[in-house]
Amino acid sequence: MGTVLPGVIAFVVGVVLAVGALVPWTAWEYRRHGQLGFRRSLVAFGTLVYALALVTYTLLPLPDDVATMCRNAASPQLTPFAFLGDVAKEGGISGPRSLLSNPASAQVLFNVLLFVPLGALARHAVARRRVFAGLLVGLGAGFVVSLLIETTQLTGDWFLYPCSYRLFDVDDLLANTTGAVVGTLLAPLVGLLAGSGRPTDADAPRPVTAARRFSGMLADVLAIWLLSGTLSVGTALVWAIAGRDDQDPVLGTLITAGALVAPFAQLVVVLATGRTLGEHVVRLRPAPTPGTGRRVVRWALGSGGWAALLALDVPFSAFLAFVLAVTSVIAVWATRGRRGFALAVIRAEVEDDRVPARVG
């Protein structure tokens, strides 16, 4: 598989998972720190991709021919520092460049470097200001994670395969743990990237900015898209498993109905609380609190109405959805206080939900 493809797989899967986790992560950030921190989010995304890279680099590729694999399976390597003999067999080390040109030493170096981020992240999370405690945290994290990986390899992915398809090597365990310990020394760089670790007043009101409004709108769109997509794909899979004809018009009706679930779920949220899911996520609300009729109007002119138009297979619905989306985006900049199109129509403002509410 090479050394690049596992990293590419980890990044692509990480992006997909990050999109799915963006809404709850944003909600957590606003309740934990009072706002969405870009640098903290970047570190969180990097941690996710790194965790996936540990999986892809240590468990992939999966075997194609299980029978041949089991006939040629190697016994566990349980002798510490056996890699020194392997390095000597490959010609030894004559200088810094030979560390990479010698396959055995390059493999050891890779195993060390692979776990450096783990040590840095573990110390940053648990003991960022204590060097000795951080070393212990890195040692423990490196050993436990490496042992879990080696055991997974030894058991054929926990008996998913009848034999081990990768070598259990105690030297890998030593190299990984060493890398994690070294990584603890780099924890200050993680802290620098993540930003200030000083506590913030999460309950202090924050300004209503265009970025915050767009974050809420994006949260609405992602939540609707994920729910609608899950229902549509699930319906199609169940239909296929049941052996039904995929040209049956009933399937199209069911998928359309599934696509309408999310916008009407948004309607329920708006009717119950006066604001959308995305506004809950970024801690915004309309002011004064709108009545039932105005709640329906703001739903129809917002993400709920946009999603309903896209789900309906009627003339001009897609065009109307496009116009509504463009209008909503422009209105965030064009309207007073960044209130946007729907709230401007119902004559409401938008405010941080940590200020005393006004009832209209």
N, C-alpha and C positions, 0 to 999 in steps of 0.2 A: 504493500500500500504506500510505502514511502513515508517521509517525515512531514510533508506538506499537507497531504489530503486529510489526515486526522484533524489537523488544526482547522482546515477549511470547514470540515463537517461540524466541529465544535462551535465555530463562529456562526454558521448558518442556523444550526439548531438553537444556539443561544439567542440569536435575533428573534426567532419565532417565539421562543419561550418568554423573552423579554416583552414582546408585544402583548402576549397574553397576560403577563403579570403587571403591566404598566398601570392599569387602573387601581388595583389594590395597593401597589407600591406608592402611587401618588397620594392615595388616601392616608396611608401610614405616615408618609413624610409630613403631610399637613397637620396631622394630629400629634406627631412626635416632635417635629421641629418648627411647626407653624407655617412652613412653606416648602416647596419642592426645590431641593438642592441639586443643581446640575452635577457638581463634582461628586457628591455622595452617590448620585445615581450612576455616574460613570464607573465609580469603584464597584458598586453593586453589580453592574453589567459585566465588568471585567471578572469579578468573582464567579459569576454564573458561567461565563465562557471558559474560565480556567477549570472549574469543576467538571465541565463537559469534556475538556481536553484531557483531563486525567483518565476519564472513561475511554475516550477514543484512542488515546495513545497506548493504553495498557491492555485493552480488551479487543480492539479491532486489528486486523480483519478477522471475522469469524470464519471457521473452517468450512470448506465446501465438501470435501470427501471425509466424512467422519470415520469410516472404517480404516482408511489408509492412515489417517491421523493417529488413531488409537494403536495401530500396529507399530508406529514409529515414535510413540510418545516417550519422552525422556524422563528419567527419574529425577526427583527433586534434588537440587544442589544445596546441600546443607553445610558445606565447609566454608567458614568465614575466610575472606580474603583470597579465595580461589582465583579471583580475577587477576591477581598478580602473575600467576602462572600463564593465564591466557594472554596477558599483555606481553610477557616474555616470548611466548610462542609466535606472536604476530610481529616480532622484531624488536620489542622493547621500546623505550622512550629515549630519544637522543636530544630532545629540545622541545620548546613550547609547541612548535608546529606538529611534532609527532604525536602530541596528545590527540589531535584530531585525525591525523592520517592513520593512526593505529586503531583498527576497528574495536578492539577490546577496551582500550582506554577511552575512546570516544563514547562507547556505550555507557561506561561508568560515569563519565562527565555529564552525559545527557540525563542520566538518572538523578544525579545531584541537582542539576539545574531545573529539572522538572518539578522538584519539590521546594525550590526557593520561594516561589510566590505563596505556597501554603504556610510556610513559617512566618512570612511577613504579614499575611492576612490574619493568621491566628493571634499573633502578638498584638496587632492593631486592634483586634476585637476584644481581647481579654486583658492584656497587660501592657498597654502601649507606653506607659511611663516608667515601667520597672524592668530593667535589663535582665536581671537574674531570673525573675519570675517569667519574663518573656522567653528566655532560653528554655526553661522547663516546659512552657506551653508549646513551643515549637517542637521540642523533643517528643513530647507526648503525642501531639497532633501528627507529626511525621511518621512516628512508629505505628500508631493505630491505623492511619489511612493506608500506609504502605502494607501493613500486615493484612488489612482487609482486601486490598488489591491482589496481593500474592495468594491469599487463601482462595479468592474468587478464581484465580487462574488455576490453582492446584485442583480445585473441585470441579473444573469444567463449567464455570459460571453456575456454581451451586447446583451441580448435578443436572444442569440442562443438557450437557453432553456426557457421554459415558466415560470419558477420560479427560485428563488435562490436555489442553491444546496449546498451552504456553508453559514455559519452564518456571517452576517455583525456585527462586534463587535467593539465598540468604544474603548474598552480596548486594542484590537490589534493595533489600530491606535496609541494609547499612547505608548504602548510598543515598537512598531517599530520605532517611532520617537525618543524615548529615546535611543534606540540602535544606531541609526544613529548619534545622538549627542555624545554619548560615543565613537563611532568609529572615530570621528574627532581627538581625542587625539592619535590615532594610525596611523595617516597619515604619520608621519616621518618614520615609518617602511616601508610603501609603497614606499616612496622616497628612502630609503636605498636599497630596493630590486630593484627598477627601475634603480638605478644608478644616476650619476650626472645630475642635472637639469641645469647645466651651458650651455649657448648657444654654439653651435659648428658652424664652418664654413662649411656649406654644400657644398660649391662650391670648396673647396680645394681638389685636386686630392688625391686619396687613393691608396695604393699598390694593385697590382693584386695578390691575394692570391689564393691558391687552394680552400679554403672555399668559396671565392667569386665566383670563376668559377663554383663550384658545385651548389651554390645557383642559378646562372643563368640557369644552365642546368636543375635543379629541377623546376624552374619557367616555362621553355619550356615544360617539360614533363607534369606538372600539367595543364597548359593551354590547351595543346593538348588533354589530357585525359578528362578534364572537357567538352570541346567542343564536342569531339567525343562521349563521354558518353551521353551528353544531347541530341544530335541529334539521336543517336541510340535508346535510351529509348523513346524519343518523337515519333519517327517513329513507334516503336512497339506499343505504346499506341494508337496512331491514328489508326493503323491497327486493333487493337483489338476492339476499339470503333466502327469502321466501320463494325465489324462483319466478317472480312475477314479470310480466312483459314491461320493459322499460319504456315502451311507447304508449302504454296505457294512460289515457288522459287523467285518470284518477291520481296517478303519481304526481303529475303537474299541479293538480289541485291541492294535494297534501303539502307539497313543497311551498306553494304560495301561501297556504295557511300557516305553515311553520315560519315563513319569513315575516308574517304579520304579528307573530307572538311578541317579538321584541319591542316594536313600536307601541303596542298596546300595553305591554308591561311598563314602558316609560310613561304612558298615560296614567296608569294606576299610581305610579310614584308621584307624578305631578299633582294629581287630584288629592292624594293623601297628604303631601307635604308642601305643595306650592312651588317646588323647584325640581329640576331634573337630577338624575343620578350624578352626572358630571359636576353639577353645582354642589351637591353634597360632598363629592370627592375633594374639590378645591375650596370648600367652606365658603361658598357664596350663596346669597338668597335675594329674591326680589323684595323691594321695599316701596310702599307698604305691602304686607302680605295680601296677595290677590284673592278675590272670591272665586267661587267655583266656575262661573262663566269665563272669567279672564284666564283661569288656569287652563281651560280647554283651548282657548285661543292661543295662548303662548305655547302649548304643546303642538298645536297644528302648524304654527309658524316656526317651530324649532326642529330639533333633531328627530322628534317623534313623527311629525308630519312628513319630514324629508324621507325617513325610512319607510313610512307607509306608502308614499308615492312610488318609491323604487320597487316595493313589493307588489304593487298592483299592476297588472298587465292591461292597462287601459290607454287609449290614445293620449299622447302628450304628457303622460305622467312622468316619464324620465326627464323630459325637457323642463317641466315644472319643478322637479326635484333639483335639477341643476341650477335653475334660476334662484330657487330658495336658498341653496347652499352658497352661491356667490353673493347674494344679497346679505346673508347672515354674516359672512366673513367681512365684507366691506363695512357693514353697519357697526362692527365692533370698534373700528377706528372712527367712523363718521358720527356716532351718537354720543351724547353727553354721558360722561362717567363710564364709558365702555359698556353701556347697558345692552347694546345689540338690538337687532331688528324686532324680535318677538316682544321684548320688554318695552321697547319704545312704542309699539302698537298698543299695548295695554296700559301705557302711561305709568310704568313702574320704573324705579331705579334699581341698581344692583349694589349690594353692600356685603361686607364681610359678616359672616354669621356670628362673630364674637362680639358684635356691638349690640346694645339693647334693641329688640325688634320693635318695628312700628306696625300697627294693625290698621288696615284700610277697610 
